[in-house]
Amino acid sequence: MTKAGIFGVLAVGCNVFLYDARWGMFVFSIGLVTMFVGALLAVCSVDLKRTLACSSMSQIGFILLGTGMQGILGEENALAVRGTLLHMVNHSLIKLALFLIAGVVVMNVHKLNLNEIRGFGRKKPFLKACFLAGALGISGIPLWNGYISKTLLHESIVEGIAHAGELSGFLRMSEWIFLVSGGMTLAYMTKLFVAVFVEENQDAAEQERFDGMKRYLSPVSAAAIGVSAAALPLLGFLPHLTSDAVADLGQGFMHLEGAVHTVAYFHAANLKGGLISIAIGILLYLALRKLTMGAGTARDAGQKAVSVYRDRWPGWLDLENLLYRPALLSVLPFVARVVCRVLDSLAEWVILLLRKTVFADRSIPHELPEGTEFTHLLGAALDRLRILKRKLLKQPAPEREVSFEHKLAVQREKILETNMIIQRSLSFGLLLFYVGLVFTLIYLLYLGNL
């Protein structure tokens, strides 16, 4: 689903803004911010699903960065074109494996906090190997698929530095943000791997339960995870046979013309960027581990002191609680209520205006003192017939006489009151029947469980 939005950006960029440097710079800048901020959020998170979600945000930034480089480089954008498509494919395969593994953890533990799922995979070698494959791939480790696409994206930036003229300074700074973001990717994936598959849970009983799980994964789920993870080294170990063939598929859509030279992925010059990013990631992990770990207490009987993961992201920067949740749960419902109330008032005025004009009936007053239009018309007709009868028979009119219109109105009120009494009695009877039926069903369910 995340790639659906990227496909839209590519469709616009490769057709409407083809080789447009200003469009490329716009998309590149958005990708740069998204790449870095997503990685930073993932580093600070202590929630498995949230970390992977922020990671996806960061990797989308990598893809947007490559999309922007296509416009900046113009017709010489082969590296950016191939790197963009390959990273879209690689990220989809990597996150397929990682999110499936996260689903296995959630289905067995029903928790996402790293402190609570800590040690879940210590004695689960299959799950550990598959997660490690995804972690190595997304971190850009050589011989894994993520390294191939990130190398192409990095080299496209290097090419832009050499040919972009006045943008060279900005691109040189962007290159370091690229490398640091890749390092943060390695740091947060190492944090997840160590927490779930290396360290022990602070609760000894919980760790024993984790280690004793035998059927934590169905054969179908294992096959899906295994196939997804197996594709990752295949695309990285044999890039010229696999990754390059995948990259060729997108050249027509992105209007890449001409021959494309073969990239020596494991040449020292290309390995340099990946190794720098890896070194940054190792240093960041070691530094951030001290910053993100805090003192806690074990849940076992010994109550010994342990280190726990802490979310160090400042509360005043938490947009979910400061902006998104208030907007969705308070502001938008309030605005919707105001709009509906205004529209309701307008509708009442419109209906009243129509009743007074287009649908007005001049022969019958709209506000009758009693009864309805039917009782009014029928009563008036009967009163006229009574007057006509007296004239024909020459009978005197009584001093006090009740009109038929009033009699019909009173009779109507009596009928309505009688119907209301009957309805209320029926409703009360149905309510009692419902209560009795509920207790009967509960009793039957209780007998069924015996």
N, C-alpha and C positions, 0 to 999 in steps of 0.2 A: 504493500500500500504506500510505503514511503517513496518507492520508486515511481509510482504513478505521478506524483507531483514533479519529480525530477524529469520524467518523460515530457511533461508539459513544458517545463523550462527549456529542455533541449529542442523540442519541436519549434518553439518560438525563436530560440537563438539560432538554430541551424537553418531556418527558412526566412523569417522576417528580418532578423538582425545578423545575418551571416557576415562574418569578418568585420563586425562593427566593434571597434575598440572601446567605445563608450559603454555600450551594452555589456561587453565583456568585463570592463572594470567594475560596473555596477554589481554584476552577479559575483565576481571574484571577491569583492569587499564583503558582501553578505555571507559568502561561503567562509571567508577568513574568520569572521566573528563567530559564526555558527560552529565552526570546527573547534575553535579554542574554548568558547564558553561551554559547549557540550562536554568536552573532555574535563574541564574544571569542575563542572557539576558532578560528573561521574566519579572523579577522584574523591570528592567530599562525601558522597552518598554512602550510607551503610545498609541500603536496601538492595537486594539482589536484582529485582525487577526494575527498580528505578535506575540503578547503575547501568544496566543493559539498555534501557530506554534513552538515557542521556548519551550513552555511547553511540546509539543509532543517530541521535541528533548530531554528534560530532562527525560521524562518518558521512552523513549527508553533506556536512560542510566541506569535507574533502572532495566530494563529487561536484558540488557547486563551484568549488575552486577550480577544478579541471574544466568545467563548463565555461567559466569566465576566461580561462587562459586560451580557450579556442578563439574567442573574439579578439583578445589582446594580440595573439600571435598571427592572426589573419590566415593567409594561405599556407603558412609554415606551421600549422598546428597539429601535425600528425601525432606527436607525443601526447598532447592534451586530449585529442580525440580518443586514442586507444586507451589511455589511462582512465578517462572518465567512464567509458563503457565497461572496462575490466573491473573497476572498483565497484560499479553498480552490481555486477554479477558476483564478485567476490564477497561483498558485504551481504548480499542476499543469502548466499550459501553459508557464510560464517554465522550470521544471526539465526538462520534456520536451526543449526546445530545447538547454538548457545541457548536460545529460547526454549527449545525442546527439553534440554537438560534442566533449565530453570523450572519448567513445568513438572518434571519428575520430582524435583525437590519440593515444590509446593504441594503436589498431590500426596506426597508421603508425610511431610511435616506440617503442612498448612500454615507455614510462616515464611516470611521473606527477610526479616532482619538478620544480618550476618552473625550477630551474637547468638541468635536462637537456632540457626541452621549450621552453625560452626561444627566442623568435623563430620558432616553428613556423609561425605564421599571418601573418607579415609580408607575404608576397606571395600571400595567399589572400583576395581581397576578399569573396567570397561568405561564407566561413566567418567572416570578421571582422565583416561586417555582421550576420549572424545572432547571433553571440555578443554584439555590442553591443546588439542589440535585447533580448536576455534580461537583460543587465546593467542597462540603463536601466529595464526593467520591474521587476525585483526591487528596485532601489534607490529606487523611488518617485519617479522623475523625472516632472514634469508632462508630459501628453500621452501617457503610457504606462500600460498597464493596472494596474501595481502602485500607481501614484499614486492611482487611483480607490479601490481597496479600502483602502489605508492611510489615505486621507483620511477615509473613513467610520469606520474604527476609531478614529482620533485624535479625531474630532468626538464619538464616543460617550463617550470619556474626558472630554472637555471638558464634555459634557452631564452626566456623572456628577459632576464637580466642582461644578457649579452646583446639583444637586438631591440629592446623596447625604448631605448633612448632616455627621455626624461622620467620614465616610469621605473628605471633601473633601481633607484634608491628605495622606492616603495616595495618593489618586488624582492629586493635583498632582505629587507626587514620581514617581509611576508615569508621568505624561505625559513627564517629562524622560528617564526611562529608555527610554521608547518612542522619543523623538526621537534619543537617543544611539545606540540599537540600530539605528535606520534609518540614522544616519550611519555606523556601523560596516559596515553592509551595503554602502553606497556605497564605503567604503574598501577592503574586501577584494575587491569585484568590480572596482574600478579596478586593484588589484594584479594580479589574474588577467589582465585585458585588456592591461595594459601589458607584463606578462611574456611572454605568449604571442603577442601581435599587434603589439607596438611595438618592444620591445628586440631586440637581436641576441644570438645565442647566444655564449657565451664561447669555444666551439670554432668557428673560422672554417670548417673543413671541414664540420662538422655543419650550420652555417648555410647553406652552399652547397648541401648535400644537401636541406635543407628548402625552399630557394627553387626548386630544380629539380624538385620534385615536381609532376607534371602530373595524374596520375590518382590522387589521394589520396582520392577520394570517388566512390562509385558513383552513378549517376543516381537510383536508388531512395532511397538515403540522403539525397542532396541534396534530393529532393522532400519527404521527411519533415521534414528540418530547416527547409527554406524555408517550408513550410506552417505549422509550429509557430511560427516566428519572425514570420511575417506576421500572425498573429492577435493579437500583443501590441500593436502600435500601433493596430490596428483597435478594440480594446476601450478604448483610452485617448483616441484622437482624437475618437471619437463616443460618449461614455459614455452619453448619454441614449437613444441608439438601440440600443446593444449591451449595455453593462454593466448598465444599469438593467433591461433585459429579462431578463438572466441572474439578477439579484438577485430579480426577481419570482417566479422558479420555486421558491425555498426558503421563501417566506413561510408557506405552508400547513403545511409540515412543522414549522416553528419556531413555529407558532401566533401569527403576527403578524396582528393584526386591525386593521381600520380603514384609512383612507386614509393614504398615505405622501407627505409633501411632497417636492417636487423639490429636490435638492441642487445648489447652484451651485458645481460643483467648482472652477472657475477664478476664483471671487471672491477678492478680496484676503485676506479673513479665512481662507478655506480654504487658499489658497496659502501663507499665512504659516508654518503648521506644516511643510509640505513643504520650503519654502526654508530654514527653520532646520535641518532635518535634513540637507539637502544641504550647507549651510555647515559643519555639524559634521563631515560626512563628508570634505569637502575638507581641513579642518584636521587631522583624524585621519590621513588618508592621507599628508599631508606630514610629520607628526610621526612616524608609525609607519614610514615608509619609511626614515628615518634610524636608527630603532631596530632594524628587522628586516633591514637590509642590513649585510653584513660584508665584509671584505677577502678576496679569493680570487685565484687564479692562472688565467690563461687556459690552455686545453689545446693551443693551437697552438704552432708552433715558437718564436714570440717570447716566450712565457711572461710576458706582460705582466700587470700587476696589474689586476684587475677587481672590481666589486662583485657579491656573490652573496647570494641570499636565505638567511636563517637562521631556524630555528625557535626563537623566543625563549620558548616556553612552558616554565615550570620543570619539570624532570624529576620533582620530588617531587609535582607535581600531575597527572602523566600517569596517569590512572586505567586506561588500556588496559594499560600495562605493570605498574602497581602492583596492580591489582585484577582486571580482567577476564581477562587472559591467565593469571595464576597460578590464579585460581579455576577456569577452564575446563580448563587443561592439567595442574594439579597437585592442587588441593584436591578437585574433583569426582571425578576418577578414584580418588583415595585413599579417599574416602568410599564410592564404589561398590564398591571392592575389599573394604573392611571389611564393608559390608552383605552382599555376596555370600558372604563367608566365614562370617559369622554364620548366614545363611540355610542355607548348605550344611551347617554343623554341626547346626543344628536339624533339617534334613531327614534326616541320618544317624540322629539319635536317634529321630526319628519312625518311620523305617523299621525300626530295630532293635526299637522297642517293638511295632510291628505284627507283626513276625516272631515275637516272643516271646508275643504274646497272640492277636490275631485270626487270624493265618495260621500259628499254631503247629501242627506235626504231631507228636503225641506218640509215634507208632509208630516213627519213624526219628530218630536223633540228628542234630542240625543240624551238629555239628562232628565229622565222620568222620575217623578217623586216616589213612585212605587211601581212594582211589577216590571214587566218587560214590554217590548214593542208588541209582542203577540197578545199579551193580556190587555194592553192599551187598545189595540185595534178591535179585538173581539168585544171588549167591554163597551167601547164606544158604539159599536154596531148594535149591541143588545140594548143599550140605553135609547138609541134612536128608534129601534123597533118598539120599545115600551111606550115612548112618547107618541109614536104613530098609532099604536093600539088605542091609547086613551082618546086621541082625537076622533078615531073612527067610532068608538063606542061611547064617546062623550062622557068619559069618566073624569071625576075631579082628581087633581093631583094631590097626594098626601103632603102634610106639612114637613115631615122629615122622612127622607127616602135615601137609602144607601145605594150608590151607583153600582152597576155590574162591574165596572172597571176596578173599583176598590174590592169588591167581593172576590173577583178572580185573582187579584194580587195577593189578598190574604190567603186564599186557598193555595196559591203557588208556594207561599212561605211555609204553610203547614206541610205541604208535600216534601219540600226541601229539608225541613227539620226532621221529618219522619225518615227520609232516606239517610240523613246523616247519622241518626241513632242506629239504624240498621247496619250501616257501613262500619261504625265504630264497634258495634257488638261483634260483627263478623271479623274485623281486624283483631279484636281482643281474643276471639276464639281461635283464629289462625295462629296468633302468637303463642297461646298456650299449647296448641298442637305442635308447633315447631319446637318448643322447649321439651315437650315430652318425647318427640322424635329424636332429638339430640341425645338425651339421656339413654334412650333405647339403643341407639347406634353405639354409644360408648360402652354400654353393657355387653352388646354383641361382640364388639372388638375385644373386650376383656375376656369373654368366653373363648374367642378364637385364639388368643395367645396362651391359654392354659394348656 
